[in-house]
Amino acid sequence: MNTVAFVVPDRVQLLDVAGPAQVFSTLRDLTGEPSTIVYVGEQQTVQSKQGLPVNVSTDWPGLTPDDLLIIPGFAATAHPLNNNLLASIAAHHAAGGTIASICAGAFIVAEAGLLDGRRATTHHDLQDTLGARYPRVHVVRDVLFVGGQGIYTSAGIASGIDLSLHLVEQHFGARIAARIARTMVVYARRNGNMEQHSVMLRYRDHCDDLVHRIQDFLNDHFAQSFTLADLARRGNVSERTLSRSFVKNIGLTPSQYQRAVRLEHAELLVAQGATMEQAARQVGFADARSLRKHRA
């Protein structure tokens, strides 16, 4: 992912741009990718719905199939892009690129002809309108985001952050996505219509810095053995405080959380062809019997 490009329509919703932009900017700080984040539109200054002008480029970027195109929502009764931009959006997908929309951005994706026969979502206030205007779109309700095969749509406003974290997880792994969620102090929410997030994200829906720090440590060292006292020393708290903080915030003790991370890694290894014995030892279980016991 070398470039993340935002197509900024007139009367854009600011958070639809700022939320995902912050996710990918933080990703760049952590990994060096994407190397470029660009903003394009029909004119050099776009007026946002909130009144703040947004400066963009009128030159379409040179995108590759590995690049991501994001289309934020807007406040308007009709799609606010000309046919040239719509054609460029469609061409990016035809070349194998990924497109993600937030809120009313789904209307632009639909107008480009990319949602015909697909499942899609948008802000709950706009779902009926989307279905009526584009009857070939299968509108999905009550989800944060939905998609696949290079096209993703999300619900209103803040769901753009959830979708962006999901895309980061797909390309860079759950560990990086969890670090970004923590840096941004946002809940890494699960989405009932998508596959559940990795364990590393599933238990991040809290704002307790102590628990986040120990989770980060266990994510990086899950195959090693630690006592509760070891972890408490690392957090500079008592064993009781650490245990109570974990249970209060994620419903698991530190050892239960580490076991869940180990199990997830073991399942991945088995799916890749490892034997139960090999997987067990690589993730920190004593043997295959122990792994089977915890899988049950």
LINHUQUI-V513851 format. One record per backbone hydrogen bond with DSSP energy under -1.0 kcal/mol. NH is the residue of the N-H (numbers start at 1). CO is the residue of the C=O. Records with the same first field share a line. If there is no record, write none. Layout:
NH: CO / CO
This chain:
4: 36
5: 68
6: 38
7: 70
8: 40
11: 47
13: 73
17: 14
18: 14
19: 15
21: 17
22: 18
23: 19
24: 20
25: 21
26: 22
27: 23
28: 24
29: 25
30: 26
31: 27
32: 28
36: 2
38: 4
40: 6
41: 57
46: 54
48: 52
49: 12
51: 48
54: 46
56: 44
57: 39
63: 61
67: 64
68: 3
69: 98
70: 5
71: 100
75: 11
86: 82
87: 83
88: 84
89: 85
90: 86
91: 87
92: 88
93: 89
94: 90
95: 91
96: 93
97: 92
98: 67
99: 150
100: 69
101: 152
102: 71
103: 155
105: 102
106: 103
107: 104
109: 105
110: 106
111: 107
112: 108
113: 110
114: 109
117: 136
118: 115
120: 138
126: 123
130: 126
131: 127
132: 128
133: 129
134: 130
137: 134
138: 118
139: 137
140: 120
146: 153
148: 151
151: 148
152: 99
153: 146
155: 144
159: 156
160: 157
161: 158
163: 159
164: 160
165: 161
166: 162
167: 163
168: 164
169: 165
170: 166
171: 167
172: 168
173: 169
177: 173
178: 174
179: 175
180: 176
181: 177
182: 178
183: 179
184: 180
186: 181
189: 187
194: 191
201: 198
202: 198
203: 199
204: 201
206: 204
212: 208
213: 209
214: 210
215: 211
216: 212
217: 213
218: 214
219: 215
220: 216
221: 217
224: 221
231: 227
232: 228
233: 229
234: 230
235: 231
237: 232
242: 238
243: 239
244: 240
245: 241
246: 242
247: 243
248: 244
249: 245
250: 246
251: 247
257: 253
258: 254
259: 255
260: 256
261: 257
262: 258
263: 259
264: 260
265: 261
266: 262
267: 263
268: 264
269: 265
270: 266
271: 267
272: 268
273: 270
274: 269
279: 275
280: 276
281: 277
282: 278
283: 279
285: 280
291: 287
292: 288
293: 289
294: 290
295: 291
296: 292
